[in-house]
């Protein structure tokens, strides 16, 4: 099947753990572990929420801090563990069999395929809808981008932002029903220039609002796992986050 992004690979786990103290809370939604960050400042977009679909490292320091920042910008943010307790750790060793983990899980009995992941996303959307949120935006990082696109096809996600997406099918992107924003890295074997250009053609054909921002000097994973001690990487990460917030401020509220 034709894709606009290649399957995940070793680069999807490489990066740096960021400093900070998460302020949200871990919770349970049925059998799903999840992280919730609630807006508590003067800005609260009460009728909207963000479903945070993380990369393969799942719920960890960096993703928690990012969820907290979405909440600080007024959005109730919900991040599920859609890996069923089997996310990857940062910086896997050479030779790690990524596709075996993807198709079978670490124990051979816990796949992370659409048949396995879709129910977690659907249940998370239902949870937000049951809480009374009228519009749901979503952020999808790497692995999460595929599921964001799948559920923008009239399945509960109204507005989407993805960064350095992986293995999104062309048909999934073509089926979206709402505004879609992409943050891309200059150097990215998963979402290279030819795939990015194909995504642009598909998004144009949808007739929906779309945006593709390209960040120089960074690689796949930059928006979540970059080295913030490096000025250019920190700038790109911060700008990609603001890209998402501004997209939601414009199209979700």
C-alpha positions, 0 to 999 in steps of 0.5 A: 500500500502506498504511503506518505511516510515510511515505517518507524525505524531506529531513529524513532527512538533516538534522542534526549530526555528533557529536564522538568517536573510534569504537573499532570496526573496518571489515571486509568480508563478501563484497562488503559493507562493514561496521562491527563493535563488539565488547564488551570490558568486564566485561559481555558478552552472549555469545549475543546480537548486535545488527544495526544498520540505519542511516539513509540516511547509512549508516556514518558518525561518528554511527552508528559512535559509537552502535554502539560504545555498544551494544558498551559495553553488552555487545552485539556489534554489526554494521552493514552498508553496505546502500547498496552504497557509495552512502549520502547525505551529511549535509544535502543541498541543497534540490531533492535528488531523494530518491526518484530516489536511493531507486529508482535510486541516485546513478548510476541503476544502484544502487537502494535498494529492498527487492529490492536491500537485503534480500539485504544484511540476510539476509547480515548475519543469516547472518554473525551466526548463523554466528558462533554468536549464538543470538539477534539483536536489531536497531536500525533508524533511519529507513530501517532500520526497514522492514528490521528489520520485514521480517526480524522476520517469522521471518527471523532478527531476534528483538527490535527497536527502531526510532527515527523509522521511515520507509515501513514497510508496515502488513503488515510491522509486522503480521507481526513475531514478537517484541518491538518498541519505537519511539522517536518524535519529537514533530514528524515528518512521516514518522511523524506522530501519525496514523501512530503511533496506527495503529502502536499499533493494529497492535502491540496486535493482534500480542499481542506486547510492544511499547513506543512512547515519544514525545519532546517538543521533537525532530524526525525523526532526533533519536536519531542526528543531533540537536544535542547542545549543546541540552539537550532534544535531548541528553536525548531522544537519550540516553533513546532509546538507553537505551530500546533497551538496556533493551529488549534487556536485557529481551527479548534476553538 
